[in-house]
Amino acid sequence: MNNNLKKIELEERKKLQLDILDSIHNFCVKNNIKYTLAYGTLLGTVRHGGYIPWDDDVDIAMLRKDYELFVNKFNDDRYKVATFENTNILLSFAKVYDSKTVIVDRKANTHSLGVNVDLFPIDNSPESDLMYRINRLHIRLLKYCNVIKLFKFNKETSVMNNMVGLVAKAFLILFPKTYFVKRIICLSKKYNDKETIKAINWAAAGDFLPLEKSIYNNLQLVPFEDRHYFAIVDADKYLSNEYGDYMTPPPIEKRISYHTSDAYWK
């Protein structure tokens, strides 16, 4: 890493994320695209009026038709959309990032896209609980394989964990590094040509249950920090599904960020 790069401190990083979100919001309003704050960002909105104090990222979500429209049409001199299809990032969702910045992972010592907002597609979920569970399990296994495929030796990890990671990676040597993400995206879209009542973000890290698709069409402007963005009206149903008793903060020892990256100006 270039030691002359200027580090972006946490509060400045959050402001940059909000500037990205402003650009997304304005584009969506202009083009009649629906989005909602999601996951920890929506939780922070309801419980804290902004960021969860120990969190440092922004998540939004769109139904697949709006997602595809956004990633294909969004155009800005500074903020860019990165997807597996247009940049080969090995993720099944998109990131809207600030091209004047760069992110450096402290543990893996790797560079990636700049300060960003995560954008998740919401896809149809089968009516059958059994088919939902089968698809979910398949996608989960593919995600696990993708993590193994991308594994790199890490000096901050124990020797045993490094050895296990490298051995597991050897078993997947015949698969191209893009294979698993391609399959995840394919399975995520599997039920989109069918009429379904429920939908889900298959790309999410958690094991969340599907919700009625209509919930993503009923939106309202809500305060987040010193600004306003769209969020689903029935936030209680969404957050209860994701987190259970979401209004009770976790124990103090768990109020930490698990991210291992730093941001810098280019």
C-alpha positions in Angstrom: 0.0 0.0 0.0 1.2 3.5 -0.8 2.1 5.0 2.6 1.3 8.5 1.3 -2.4 7.7 1.1 -4.4 9.8 3.6 -6.6 7.7 5.9 -10.3 8.4 6.2 -11.4 8.4 9.8 -14.7 6.8 10.9 -16.9 9.9 11.0 -15.7 11.1 7.6 -16.2 7.6 6.2 -19.8 7.7 7.4 -20.4 11.1 5.8 -19.0 9.7 2.5 -21.4 6.8 2.7 -24.3 9.2 3.2 -23.2 11.2 0.2 -23.3 8.0 -1.9 -26.8 7.2 -0.4 -27.9 10.8 -1.4 -26.8 10.1 -5.0 -28.7 6.7 -5.0 -31.8 8.3 -3.5 -31.9 11.2 -6.0 -31.4 8.8 -8.9 -34.1 6.5 -7.7 -36.6 9.3 -7.2 -35.9 10.7 -10.7 -36.3 7.3 -12.3 -39.2 5.9 -10.2 -37.0 3.1 -8.7 -38.0 1.8 -5.3 -35.4 1.0 -2.6 -35.5 0.6 1.1 -32.9 0.9 3.9 -32.2 -2.7 5.0 -30.6 -4.8 7.8 -28.5 -2.9 10.3 -29.2 0.4 8.5 -32.9 0.0 9.0 -32.4 -1.2 12.5 -30.3 1.8 13.2 -33.0 4.1 11.8 -35.7 2.7 14.0 -33.6 2.2 17.2 -31.1 5.1 17.0 -32.3 7.5 14.3 -29.2 6.8 12.3 -26.2 4.5 12.4 -26.0 1.8 15.1 -23.3 3.5 17.2 -20.9 0.6 16.9 -21.7 0.0 13.2 -20.0 1.5 10.1 -21.8 0.4 7.0 -24.9 1.1 4.9 -27.3 -1.5 3.4 -30.2 -1.0 1.0 -32.3 -3.4 -0.9 -34.5 -3.5 -4.0 -36.8 -5.9 -5.7 -34.9 -7.6 -8.6 -36.6 -5.6 -11.4 -35.6 -2.3 -9.7 -32.2 -3.6 -8.9 -31.5 -4.5 -12.5 -32.8 -1.2 -13.7 -30.6 0.7 -11.2 -27.3 -1.2 -11.8 -27.7 -0.8 -15.6 -28.8 2.9 -15.7 -27.0 4.5 -12.7 -24.4 7.0 -14.0 -22.3 9.3 -12.0 -18.9 10.9 -12.5 -17.7 10.0 -9.0 -19.9 7.1 -7.7 -19.8 3.8 -9.5 -21.8 0.6 -9.4 -19.8 -2.7 -9.1 -21.4 -6.0 -9.8 -20.2 -9.5 -10.6 -21.3 -8.9 -14.2 -19.5 -5.6 -14.8 -16.4 -5.9 -12.6 -16.1 -9.6 -11.7 -16.2 -8.8 -7.9 -16.9 -12.2 -6.4 -20.2 -11.1 -4.7 -23.8 -11.9 -5.7 -25.0 -8.3 -4.8 -23.8 -4.8 -5.9 -21.8 -2.1 -4.3 -22.1 1.6 -5.1 -18.6 3.1 -4.3 -16.8 6.3 -4.2 -14.1 6.2 -6.9 -11.9 8.7 -5.1 -11.3 6.3 -2.3 -9.9 2.8 -1.6 -10.6 0.2 1.0 -7.7 -1.8 2.5 -8.3 -5.0 4.5 -6.0 -5.0 7.5 -6.0 -8.8 7.9 -5.7 -9.9 4.3 -3.6 -6.8 3.2 -5.7 -6.5 0.1 -7.2 -3.5 -1.7 -10.8 -3.3 -2.9 -13.4 -0.8 -4.0 -13.7 2.5 -2.2 -16.1 3.6 0.5 -19.4 2.0 -0.5 -23.0 1.2 0.1 -24.2 -2.4 -0.2 -27.1 -2.9 -2.6 -29.0 -6.2 -2.3 -31.5 -7.7 -4.8 -34.7 -9.2 -3.5 -35.9 -12.3 -5.4 -38.9 -14.5 -5.4 -39.1 -17.4 -2.9 -40.9 -20.6 -3.6 -44.3 -21.2 -1.9 -43.1 -24.6 -0.7 -41.2 -24.5 2.6 -39.3 -27.6 1.5 -38.2 -26.0 -1.8 -37.2 -22.8 0.1 -35.0 -24.8 2.4 -33.4 -26.8 -0.4 -32.6 -23.7 -2.4 -31.3 -21.9 0.8 -29.0 -24.9 1.7 -27.7 -25.1 -1.9 -26.8 -21.3 -1.9 -25.3 -21.6 1.6 -23.0 -24.4 0.4 -22.0 -22.4 -2.6 -21.2 -19.4 -0.4 -19.0 -21.6 1.8 -17.1 -22.9 -1.2 -16.7 -19.4 -2.5 -15.1 -18.3 0.8 -12.8 -21.3 0.6 -11.9 -20.6 -3.0 -10.8 -17.1 -2.1 -8.9 -18.1 1.1 -5.4 -16.6 1.4 -2.7 -17.3 4.0 -3.2 -14.9 6.8 -0.4 -14.3 9.4 -3.0 -13.1 12.0 -4.7 -16.5 11.8 -3.5 -19.6 13.6 -1.3 -22.1 11.8 -4.0 -24.8 12.1 -6.7 -22.5 10.5 -4.3 -21.6 7.7 -3.6 -25.2 7.0 -7.3 -26.2 7.0 -8.1 -23.3 4.7 -5.3 -24.2 2.3 -6.2 -27.9 2.2 -9.9 -27.2 1.7 -8.9 -24.8 -1.1 -6.9 -27.5 -2.8 -10.1 -29.7 -3.2 -11.7 -26.9 -5.2 -8.7 -26.2 -7.5 -10.6 -27.4 -10.6 -13.4 -24.9 -10.2 -12.8 -21.4 -11.8 -12.9 -18.7 -9.2 -16.1 -17.2 -10.7 -18.0 -20.5 -10.7 -19.6 -20.3 -7.3 -20.9 -16.7 -7.6 -22.4 -17.5 -11.0 -24.3 -20.4 -9.4 -25.4 -18.3 -6.4 -26.8 -15.7 -8.8 -28.5 -18.3 -10.9 -30.2 -20.0 -7.9 -31.2 -16.6 -6.5 -33.2 -15.9 -9.7 -34.6 -19.4 -10.0 -38.2 -18.5 -9.0 -38.4 -15.1 -10.6 -40.4 -16.4 -13.6 -43.1 -17.7 -11.3 -45.8 -15.8 -9.4 -45.0 -16.0 -5.7 -46.3 -14.2 -2.7 -43.0 -14.1 -0.8 -39.5 -12.8 -1.6 -36.1 -12.9 0.0 -32.5 -11.7 -0.3 -30.7 -14.9 -1.0 -27.4 -13.0 -0.9 -27.7 -12.1 2.8 -25.3 -13.6 5.3 -28.0 -14.6 7.8 -30.5 -17.4 7.6 -33.6 -15.1 7.2 -37.1 -16.2 6.3 -39.0 -14.9 3.3 -41.4 -12.1 3.7 -44.4 -11.0 1.6 -43.1 -9.3 -1.5 -45.6 -6.5 -1.2 -43.8 -5.2 1.9 -41.1 -3.8 -0.4 -43.6 -1.7 -2.3 -45.0 0.2 0.7 -42.4 2.8 1.5 -42.0 6.0 3.5 -39.4 8.7 4.0 -37.6 8.3 7.4 -34.9 10.2 9.2 -31.4 8.8 9.2 -28.8 10.9 10.8 -29.4 14.4 9.4 -31.1 13.2 6.2 -34.1 11.3 5.0 -34.3 8.1 3.0 -36.9 5.5 2.0 -37.7 2.6 4.2 -40.5 0.0 4.3 -43.5 1.1 6.3 -43.8 -2.2 8.1 -40.3 -2.0 9.5 -41.4 -3.9 12.7 -42.3 -7.0 10.6 -39.1 -6.9 8.7 -36.8 -6.3 11.7 -38.6 -8.9 13.8 -38.1 -11.4 11.0 -34.4 -10.5 10.8 -33.4 -10.0 14.4 -36.2 -11.1 16.8 -36.3 -8.6 19.7 -34.6 -5.9 17.7 -35.2 -3.0 20.2 -33.1 -4.6 22.9 -29.4 -3.8 22.1 -26.9 -6.6 22.5 -24.6 -6.9 25.6 -21.9 -4.3 25.8 -19.2 -6.8 24.9 -20.9 -7.4 21.6 -21.3 -3.8 20.6 -18.3 -3.9 18.3 -17.7 -3.7 14.5 -16.5 -6.9 13.0 -15.1 -5.1 9.9 -11.3 -5.3 9.4 -10.9 -2.6 6.8 -9.6 1.0 6.6 -10.5 3.6 4.0 -8.1 6.0 2.3 -8.2 8.8 -0.2 -6.5 7.9 -3.5 
